């Protein structure tokens, strides 16, 4: 019947089985946080673990970033396309330690550092690089933990016989359980468009545990990448080197790779679609992360600087405070003309992703 509430069975049919699941973890986070334990991540994707516990409430379907539920509400709050834009800057961290490990200008790390210092948040949900090239989401509650999470890399795979599959994408939202069980009342999150869209869906209807998220930093995102043995060989042929030799990766208009020997390689993103996650290639969520308080990326900024798009009044206030307190600084030649050029590039990449 048309009036029936869509359930996880429908989510599985419409999203998961079609290879469109963003792996944001929103559906399993809600189910776990409310102690229903009907669904969880199994073999890398959401699945029923005990269907008899399912309340058939439809919330998992509603908050999925791929479904069209709540779209009108989100459009009303955050717009479409390039979204709400209050201000645009090119900036960087003033902290040399942060700039030494970050990808662009380290604005995300220093902004989170400021939010911790003024006790606006108790922690930040970020991704930490681990030994052996692995990475994992953590709640960072100190400057040192933020520093360990700064920067981005495709990571290293020590042995494909040990690791059959590797992805640059991290499922973040299940880690929100740390809020409830760790006594944290206010957190910030740094996420991709699909992750921030899920959070805003949850917040728009007051779903646990999204109320504890007080600040959202969104990352520009065209695609993330997944490697099995075959796609890894394809990727290494494209870059002319081994994955384990990569020191640093930066995504601007191309993928900029810095190897451990100091050499660099620039790869057009179009050439990487063969190793992109299937869900990313099919993704229609706006490139510039319109659901964030502040959106960040390398597009349009010079090397060593971050493009910053201020989207909410809260984001504007806290960015200006961090700027005034000396945690970050603007590009010395930033002007209205450069702002217009950056916005034009953002619009071009938003359209480009939409057409794909």
N, C-alpha and C positions, 0 to 999 in steps of 0.2 A: 504493500500500500504506500501511496505517496507521502502520507503523513507519518509514517514510521520513522523513528529516530535512527539515524545511521549508527552502527556499532563497529566494534573492532573487526568483525567479519567483513563489513563493507570497506573499512580502511585497508584491510589486507587485499581485497579484490581491486579497489580503485587506485591504490598507491603502491603498496609493498610488492605485490605480484607483478606489477608493471615496471618495476625497477625505478620508481620515482621517489622512494623514501629518502628523505634528506638526512636520516639518522641523527636528528636533533635531540632525540630522547625525551621530547615533551610528553608523549603519550605514556611512556613507562614511568616517567617521573611522577605524574599525577597519580597513577595507579599505585605506585609504591608508597608515595607520601601519605596517601589515604588508607594505606594498609589493606588494599583490596587484593593485591597479588594475583590478579587475573592474567596480566601480560607482563613480559619483561624481555630483555634482549637475549636472544638465543641464536647462536651461530652468526652473530653480527647484525641481526635484524630483529625488530619487534615481533613477538609471537605469543600466542596463548601458552601460559604455563598451567593454568587451571581455569578452563572456561566456565566452570560452575560458579566461580567467584565473581564473574562479570555481572555488573548491575545493568548492562545494556543502556547506560546513561547517555552515551554518545559523545562524551567529553573528549575522548581520544581522537575521534574524527573531527570534532569541532576545532581543536587547537592545532591540528596538523598544518604546517605551513604550505602544504601542497593543495589542500582542499580549499573550496571557495567559501566555507563557512566564515562568518564575521567579516567578510571582505568589505562590505559597506561601512561597517563601523571603523575599520582600520583606515579606509580611504578618507573618511571624515576627520580622523585624528591626525593622520600622517601624510595624506596626499598620495599621488601616484608619480610615476616617472622618476624625476630627480627629487621629488618630495619637497617638504618645507625647508627652505634655506634662509636662515637669519643672517648668517655671515660666512665668509670663506677666507681662510688664511693658509699661508705656508709657514710652518713653524718647526722648531726642534727643541729637544731637551737641552737644558743648560748643564746637565750632569755629564761629565766626561766619561764616567763609568758606564752610564746608560748608553751613550753614543758609541762606546766601544763595542757593544754587543748587539745593538738594535739593527733593524733592517733599514728603516728610513731615518726619521729624525728622533725616534724614541718618545714621541709625544704621549702615546698610550701609557707607557711605563711611568713617566713623570707625572702625568695627570692622576693616575691611580695612587702614586706615592703621595701626592698632595691630598687626595681624598682620605687616605689613611692618617696622615699627619694631623688633619683638622678633625678627625674622628667622625667624618661624614659617613664613612663605611667601616665595618668591622673586618672586612676582607674582600678580596677580588677573585672571581672565578676566571682562571687563566690556564694556559697550557705550559707545562714544564718539560723541558728536554731531559731525557734520562740517559743513562749509560747504554751503549750499544745502539744508539740512534733512535731508541723508542721515545715516545712522549706520552704524557698523561695529564688530564685536567686536575688541578688542585685549587683549593681556596688559599690564596696567598694572604697572609696577615702581617707581613713585615716588608720593609724595603729590600732586605736581602733576598727574600723569596721572590719578590717582583723582579729583581735583577737576574735571578736564575732563570726566569721565564721570558726575559726580553729577547727579541729577535725571532726569526723564523727560519726554518730549514726543512728541506725534504728529508732530513735525517739520513742515517747510514744503516744499511742492512748488512750485518756481518756475514750472514750465510743464508742463502735462499733455501737450503735444506732445512734450516732451523725455522725460518720465517717464510711461510708459504704465501703470505699476502701482506701488503703494506699500503697504508693510505695516509695522505697528508691531512686528512680531515679527522678532527677529534669530536666525539660525542660528548657535549658538555653538560647538558641539563640534568642527567641523572646525578651529577655531583652535588646538586642542590640539596640532597639529603643531609649534607654536612651542615647546612644552616639549622635545620631542626635539631639534629643530634649534637651539634657542636656549640649550641648556644649563641649563634650569630643572628643578629636581628636585622642588619643592614649590609648588603653586599652590592658590589658592582660586577658587571660581566662584560667581557670583551668577546664578541662573537661575529659569526658570518650572518648574511641577510636571512637565511632560513632559520637560524637560531634566534635572532632578535625578533623575527616575525612571530615565532611561536610564543616567546615571552610576552609580547604585546597582546597576542590573542588571549593568553592566560590572564593577563592583568585586566583586560577589558571586561572580563566576566568574573573577576575576583577568585581565580582558581589557585589553590595552594600548589607549590610554595612561592609563587611569583611575587607575592606582596613584599617579600624581603628584598627584592631587587630594586635598589634605589637609584641606580645609574647604569646606563647602557652605552657602551662604546662599540660602535659598529665598524666592521672592516669592509672596505671595498672588496667585492668578490666577483670574479668572472667564472672561475672554476677551481676545484680542487682535484687532486690526482690520486689514482690508485694503481698499484703495481702488483702483478703476479709475475711469474717467471718470464712469460712471453712479453708482456708490456714493459717490463724492466729492461729487457734487451733492446726493445724499440726506443725507449727513452735514452738509454746510454749511447745508442747510435746517433741520436739527435744531438746530444750534448757533446759527443766526442770524448767521453770520459766515463768513469765509474761513479755510481751513486755515492759510494763510500769516500770518494775524493772531494765531495762538495763541502765547502766551508760555510757558505751562506747563500740564501736565495732571496731575491727581491722581485716582487711583481709590480711592474709599472705598465707601460704599453706593451712590453715583452716580459718574458721571464729572464731576469738577469742573474746569472750564476757565477759565483766566485769560488774558485777551487782552492784547495789548501796550499797549492804552490804559488798562489797569487794571480794566476791567469783567470780570465773571465770569458763568458760566453753569453750571447743574447739570442733567445729563441722566441720567434713569433708564437703567440698563444694559439693561433689557428693550427699550427703544426703539432700541438700537444693534445688535440682533442681525442686522439687515439688512446691516450693514457689518462684522460679525464674521467672522473666518476660519472657513470651513466646519468645519475640523477642531476649532476651539475650541468651536463650538456642539455638536458631537457628543462632546466630551471628557468622560470619566468619572473622570479623575485628581483626587483630592481637592483642593479649593479652597485649603486652607491649607498646601499644600506639605509633606506629612508626611515626605518623604525627606531633608529638610535637617538640618543640625546646629542651625541657627537659622532660623526662618521669620519674615518681616517683611511688614508691610503697613499701610495706613492705617486699615483697618476697626476701629472701636471707640475710636480715639484722637482727642484733640482736634487742631485745626489746629496744625501745627508739631511734632507728636509721632508716633512710630512705634510700632505694636503689635509686640511681640517675643515669640515663642513659642520657648522653649528646648526642644530635642528630644533632645539627646544629652549625655552627661556631658562630652564634649569641648567642646561648644557652651556648656554651663553654666560650665565653668572659664574659658574665654577671654572670655566676656561679663563675668563677674564681675571678671576681671583688668582689662579695658578700663574698667570702671566704677570700679574702685579707683584706676586710674592717671589718671582724669580725662578720658578720651577721650569718654565719654558720661555722661549723667546721667538719673536717673529723674524722671518727673513728680512734682512736690512733693506732690500730693494722691493719689498712687497708694495703693490699699488693697485689701483682700481683696474688698470689695463690688464695686469697679470691675473687678477681675480676673474675678469671676463674670459680670459684665455683658458683658465683652469675649468671654469664652469662649462665652456664649450666642449672641452675634452670629456668631461663627465657626462654631458648630454649625449655625445657621440658614442661613448661606450655603453651607456644605458640603452640607447637605440640598437646598438650592435648586438648586445646580449638578448634584447627582446626579439629581434629578427631571427636570431639563431634558434 
